[in-house]
Amino acid sequence: MAPSGTRRLLLAGGDIEIFDRWFPGAGWNIDDLIDGADVVSGIRFVALQEVLAWKRAMKREKDSEHIRLIEAHLSGPAALDCQVCVSRRAVAR
């Protein structure tokens, strides 16, 4: 259970969080998030633009690096620093 009362499942040692709802509640329609989701290997993931907006709204210190990386990714590969590019190539192999 998250501090907000939302149920959550932690995977990969806490690196991945799965919640039973999208919060903070105002401003996001679940049906729209699902309809606009990216599908990878048959699994729906909330679009990165929405994740970025959510992380900005949450204003959590732990999200600051994620925000930087998502912004860089959405700006294109040239915006990513070399270390991130090398890591991505290693994962893609």
RODOVO-879493 format. One record per residue (C-alpha): residue number from 0; residue in three letters; chain; x, y, z. Coordinates in pm, 1 decimal, padded with zeros to 6 digits, always signed. Example, Ala and Ser with C-alpha at 12.3 -4.5 7.8 and 13.67 -1.06 7.14 Angstrom:
REM residues 2
<pt><nr>0</nr><rest>Ala</rest><kette>A</kette><px>+01230.0</px><py>-00450.0</py><pz>+00780.0</pz></pt>
<pt><nr>1</nr><rest>Ser</rest><kette>A</kette><px>+01367.0</px><py>-00106.0</py><pz>+00714.0</pz></pt>
***
This chain:
REM residues 93
<pt><nr>0</nr><rest>Met</rest><kette>A</kette><px>+00000.0</px><py>+00000.0</py><pz>+00000.0</pz></pt>
<pt><nr>1</nr><rest>Ala</rest><kette>A</kette><px>+00135.4</px><py>+00343.1</py><pz>-00097.5</pz></pt>
<pt><nr>2</nr><rest>Pro</rest><kette>A</kette><px>+00126.0</px><py>+00626.8</py><pz>+00160.1</pz></pt>
<pt><nr>3</nr><rest>Ser</rest><kette>A</kette><px>-00171.5</px><py>+00771.9</py><pz>-00035.2</pz></pt>
<pt><nr>4</nr><rest>Gly</rest><kette>A</kette><px>-00376.3</px><py>+00455.3</py><pz>+00024.7</pz></pt>
<pt><nr>5</nr><rest>Thr</rest><kette>A</kette><px>-00333.5</px><py>+00344.9</py><pz>-00333.8</pz></pt>
<pt><nr>6</nr><rest>Arg</rest><kette>A</kette><px>-00245.7</px><py>-00020.8</py><pz>-00374.1</pz></pt>
<pt><nr>7</nr><rest>Arg</rest><kette>A</kette><px>+00088.1</px><py>-00079.6</py><pz>-00542.2</pz></pt>
<pt><nr>8</nr><rest>Leu</rest><kette>A</kette><px>+00301.2</px><py>-00368.0</py><pz>-00649.9</pz></pt>
<pt><nr>9</nr><rest>Leu</rest><kette>A</kette><px>+00680.8</px><py>-00332.9</py><pz>-00645.1</pz></pt>
<pt><nr>10</nr><rest>Leu</rest><kette>A</kette><px>+00891.7</px><py>-00533.1</py><pz>-00889.6</pz></pt>
<pt><nr>11</nr><rest>Ala</rest><kette>A</kette><px>+01264.5</px><py>-00554.1</py><pz>-00965.0</pz></pt>
<pt><nr>12</nr><rest>Gly</rest><kette>A</kette><px>+01364.3</px><py>-00456.9</py><pz>-00613.4</pz></pt>
<pt><nr>13</nr><rest>Gly</rest><kette>A</kette><px>+01134.6</px><py>-00153.3</py><pz>-00615.9</pz></pt>
<pt><nr>14</nr><rest>Asp</rest><kette>A</kette><px>+01259.0</px><py>-00015.3</py><pz>-00949.5</pz></pt>
<pt><nr>15</nr><rest>Ile</rest><kette>A</kette><px>+00916.8</px><py>-00078.8</py><pz>-01106.2</pz></pt>
<pt><nr>16</nr><rest>Glu</rest><kette>A</kette><px>+00595.1</px><py>+00035.6</py><pz>-00939.5</pz></pt>
<pt><nr>17</nr><rest>Ile</rest><kette>A</kette><px>+00249.2</px><py>-00074.8</py><pz>-01052.7</pz></pt>
<pt><nr>18</nr><rest>Phe</rest><kette>A</kette><px>-00048.7</px><py>+00111.7</py><pz>-00903.4</pz></pt>
<pt><nr>19</nr><rest>Asp</rest><kette>A</kette><px>-00419.2</px><py>+00029.0</py><pz>-00901.0</pz></pt>
<pt><nr>20</nr><rest>Arg</rest><kette>A</kette><px>-00502.8</px><py>+00383.8</py><pz>-01013.1</pz></pt>
<pt><nr>21</nr><rest>Trp</rest><kette>A</kette><px>-00342.4</px><py>+00691.8</py><pz>-01165.3</pz></pt>
<pt><nr>22</nr><rest>Phe</rest><kette>A</kette><px>-00283.6</px><py>+00975.4</py><pz>-00922.1</pz></pt>
<pt><nr>23</nr><rest>Pro</rest><kette>A</kette><px>-00289.7</px><py>+01259.1</py><pz>-00832.2</pz></pt>
<pt><nr>24</nr><rest>Gly</rest><kette>A</kette><px>-00653.0</px><py>+01214.3</py><pz>-00931.0</pz></pt>
<pt><nr>25</nr><rest>Ala</rest><kette>A</kette><px>-00730.0</px><py>+01545.8</py><pz>-01095.5</pz></pt>
<pt><nr>26</nr><rest>Gly</rest><kette>A</kette><px>-00669.9</px><py>+01587.6</py><pz>-01465.0</pz></pt>
<pt><nr>27</nr><rest>Trp</rest><kette>A</kette><px>-00622.6</px><py>+01229.8</py><pz>-01586.5</pz></pt>
<pt><nr>28</nr><rest>Asn</rest><kette>A</kette><px>-00896.6</px><py>+01019.6</py><pz>-01740.5</pz></pt>
<pt><nr>29</nr><rest>Ile</rest><kette>A</kette><px>-00808.7</px><py>+00649.5</py><pz>-01714.1</pz></pt>
<pt><nr>30</nr><rest>Asp</rest><kette>A</kette><px>-00988.0</px><py>+00561.1</py><pz>-02038.1</pz></pt>
<pt><nr>31</nr><rest>Asp</rest><kette>A</kette><px>-00789.3</px><py>+00828.1</py><pz>-02224.7</pz></pt>
<pt><nr>32</nr><rest>Leu</rest><kette>A</kette><px>-00463.3</px><py>+00701.5</py><pz>-02073.1</pz></pt>
<pt><nr>33</nr><rest>Ile</rest><kette>A</kette><px>-00544.8</px><py>+00347.0</py><pz>-02184.7</pz></pt>
<pt><nr>34</nr><rest>Asp</rest><kette>A</kette><px>-00655.2</px><py>+00456.1</py><pz>-02533.5</pz></pt>
<pt><nr>35</nr><rest>Gly</rest><kette>A</kette><px>-00337.4</px><py>+00663.7</py><pz>-02576.0</pz></pt>
<pt><nr>36</nr><rest>Ala</rest><kette>A</kette><px>-00104.5</px><py>+00402.1</py><pz>-02429.8</pz></pt>
<pt><nr>37</nr><rest>Asp</rest><kette>A</kette><px>+00199.2</px><py>+00270.3</py><pz>-02614.8</pz></pt>
<pt><nr>38</nr><rest>Val</rest><kette>A</kette><px>+00181.6</px><py>-00104.3</py><pz>-02677.7</pz></pt>
<pt><nr>39</nr><rest>Val</rest><kette>A</kette><px>+00506.3</px><py>-00298.4</py><pz>-02641.6</pz></pt>
<pt><nr>40</nr><rest>Ser</rest><kette>A</kette><px>+00498.0</px><py>-00674.9</py><pz>-02686.6</pz></pt>
<pt><nr>41</nr><rest>Gly</rest><kette>A</kette><px>+00122.5</px><py>-00665.9</py><pz>-02635.2</pz></pt>
<pt><nr>42</nr><rest>Ile</rest><kette>A</kette><px>+00143.0</px><py>-00477.8</py><pz>-02302.7</pz></pt>
<pt><nr>43</nr><rest>Arg</rest><kette>A</kette><px>+00004.6</px><py>-00124.9</py><pz>-02266.7</pz></pt>
<pt><nr>44</nr><rest>Phe</rest><kette>A</kette><px>+00224.4</px><py>+00141.8</py><pz>-02110.1</pz></pt>
<pt><nr>45</nr><rest>Val</rest><kette>A</kette><px>+00111.4</px><py>+00497.0</py><pz>-02038.0</pz></pt>
<pt><nr>46</nr><rest>Ala</rest><kette>A</kette><px>+00263.5</px><py>+00727.6</py><pz>-02301.9</pz></pt>
<pt><nr>47</nr><rest>Leu</rest><kette>A</kette><px>+00587.9</px><py>+00892.8</py><pz>-02190.9</pz></pt>
<pt><nr>48</nr><rest>Gln</rest><kette>A</kette><px>+00436.6</px><py>+01239.4</py><pz>-02235.1</pz></pt>
<pt><nr>49</nr><rest>Glu</rest><kette>A</kette><px>+00175.4</px><py>+01147.4</py><pz>-01973.4</pz></pt>
<pt><nr>50</nr><rest>Val</rest><kette>A</kette><px>+00434.8</px><py>+00992.1</py><pz>-01742.4</pz></pt>
<pt><nr>51</nr><rest>Leu</rest><kette>A</kette><px>+00640.0</px><py>+01311.7</py><pz>-01770.1</pz></pt>
<pt><nr>52</nr><rest>Ala</rest><kette>A</kette><px>+00336.8</px><py>+01527.6</py><pz>-01681.5</pz></pt>
<pt><nr>53</nr><rest>Trp</rest><kette>A</kette><px>+00258.6</px><py>+01297.0</py><pz>-01387.3</pz></pt>
<pt><nr>54</nr><rest>Lys</rest><kette>A</kette><px>+00615.0</px><py>+01305.0</py><pz>-01253.8</pz></pt>
<pt><nr>55</nr><rest>Arg</rest><kette>A</kette><px>+00621.1</px><py>+01684.6</py><pz>-01281.2</pz></pt>
<pt><nr>56</nr><rest>Ala</rest><kette>A</kette><px>+00287.6</px><py>+01707.2</py><pz>-01094.3</pz></pt>
<pt><nr>57</nr><rest>Met</rest><kette>A</kette><px>+00409.2</px><py>+01473.8</py><pz>-00817.3</pz></pt>
<pt><nr>58</nr><rest>Lys</rest><kette>A</kette><px>+00711.4</px><py>+01700.3</py><pz>-00752.2</pz></pt>
<pt><nr>59</nr><rest>Arg</rest><kette>A</kette><px>+00906.9</px><py>+01414.9</py><pz>-00593.2</pz></pt>
<pt><nr>60</nr><rest>Glu</rest><kette>A</kette><px>+01282.3</px><py>+01447.4</py><pz>-00562.9</pz></pt>
<pt><nr>61</nr><rest>Lys</rest><kette>A</kette><px>+01326.1</px><py>+01085.6</py><pz>-00671.9</pz></pt>
<pt><nr>62</nr><rest>Asp</rest><kette>A</kette><px>+01166.7</px><py>+01169.2</py><pz>-01009.1</pz></pt>
<pt><nr>63</nr><rest>Ser</rest><kette>A</kette><px>+01405.1</px><py>+01451.1</py><pz>-01104.8</pz></pt>
<pt><nr>64</nr><rest>Glu</rest><kette>A</kette><px>+01648.8</px><py>+01223.1</py><pz>-01288.2</pz></pt>
<pt><nr>65</nr><rest>His</rest><kette>A</kette><px>+01360.7</px><py>+01041.4</py><pz>-01460.5</pz></pt>
<pt><nr>66</nr><rest>Ile</rest><kette>A</kette><px>+01220.4</px><py>+01375.8</py><pz>-01573.7</pz></pt>
<pt><nr>67</nr><rest>Arg</rest><kette>A</kette><px>+01556.7</px><py>+01473.5</py><pz>-01721.1</pz></pt>
<pt><nr>68</nr><rest>Leu</rest><kette>A</kette><px>+01590.3</px><py>+01141.1</py><pz>-01904.2</pz></pt>
<pt><nr>69</nr><rest>Ile</rest><kette>A</kette><px>+01233.9</px><py>+01144.2</py><pz>-02038.1</pz></pt>
<pt><nr>70</nr><rest>Glu</rest><kette>A</kette><px>+01272.2</px><py>+01503.0</py><pz>-02159.4</pz></pt>
<pt><nr>71</nr><rest>Ala</rest><kette>A</kette><px>+01598.6</px><py>+01410.0</py><pz>-02331.1</pz></pt>
<pt><nr>72</nr><rest>His</rest><kette>A</kette><px>+01442.4</px><py>+01100.6</py><pz>-02488.1</pz></pt>
<pt><nr>73</nr><rest>Leu</rest><kette>A</kette><px>+01144.4</px><py>+01296.6</py><pz>-02617.8</pz></pt>
<pt><nr>74</nr><rest>Ser</rest><kette>A</kette><px>+01382.8</px><py>+01557.1</py><pz>-02763.7</pz></pt>
<pt><nr>75</nr><rest>Gly</rest><kette>A</kette><px>+01562.1</px><py>+01288.7</py><pz>-02966.0</pz></pt>
<pt><nr>76</nr><rest>Pro</rest><kette>A</kette><px>+01871.1</px><py>+01069.5</py><pz>-02935.6</pz></pt>
<pt><nr>77</nr><rest>Ala</rest><kette>A</kette><px>+02113.4</px><py>+01359.7</py><pz>-02978.5</pz></pt>
<pt><nr>78</nr><rest>Ala</rest><kette>A</kette><px>+01989.5</px><py>+01508.3</py><pz>-02651.3</pz></pt>
<pt><nr>79</nr><rest>Leu</rest><kette>A</kette><px>+02086.5</px><py>+01201.7</py><pz>-02449.7</pz></pt>
<pt><nr>80</nr><rest>Asp</rest><kette>A</kette><px>+02430.0</px><py>+01191.9</py><pz>-02294.3</pz></pt>
<pt><nr>81</nr><rest>Cys</rest><kette>A</kette><px>+02673.0</px><py>+00924.0</py><pz>-02413.7</pz></pt>
<pt><nr>82</nr><rest>Gln</rest><kette>A</kette><px>+02636.8</px><py>+00708.0</py><pz>-02102.4</pz></pt>
<pt><nr>83</nr><rest>Val</rest><kette>A</kette><px>+02262.5</px><py>+00673.5</py><pz>-02152.6</pz></pt>
<pt><nr>84</nr><rest>Cys</rest><kette>A</kette><px>+02309.1</px><py>+00597.7</py><pz>-02524.9</pz></pt>
<pt><nr>85</nr><rest>Val</rest><kette>A</kette><px>+02565.0</px><py>+00327.9</py><pz>-02446.3</pz></pt>
<pt><nr>86</nr><rest>Ser</rest><kette>A</kette><px>+02330.6</px><py>+00176.5</py><pz>-02185.9</pz></pt>
<pt><nr>87</nr><rest>Arg</rest><kette>A</kette><px>+02042.5</px><py>+00171.0</py><pz>-02435.2</pz></pt>
<pt><nr>88</nr><rest>Arg</rest><kette>A</kette><px>+02251.1</px><py>-00002.0</py><pz>-02700.4</pz></pt>
<pt><nr>89</nr><rest>Ala</rest><kette>A</kette><px>+02355.6</px><py>-00265.5</py><pz>-02448.0</pz></pt>
<pt><nr>90</nr><rest>Val</rest><kette>A</kette><px>+01993.7</px><py>-00330.8</py><pz>-02349.0</pz></pt>
<pt><nr>91</nr><rest>Ala</rest><kette>A</kette><px>+01880.2</px><py>-00346.9</py><pz>-02713.4</pz></pt>
<pt><nr>92</nr><rest>Arg</rest><kette>A</kette><px>+02125.3</px><py>-00629.7</py><pz>-02792.7</pz></pt>
***
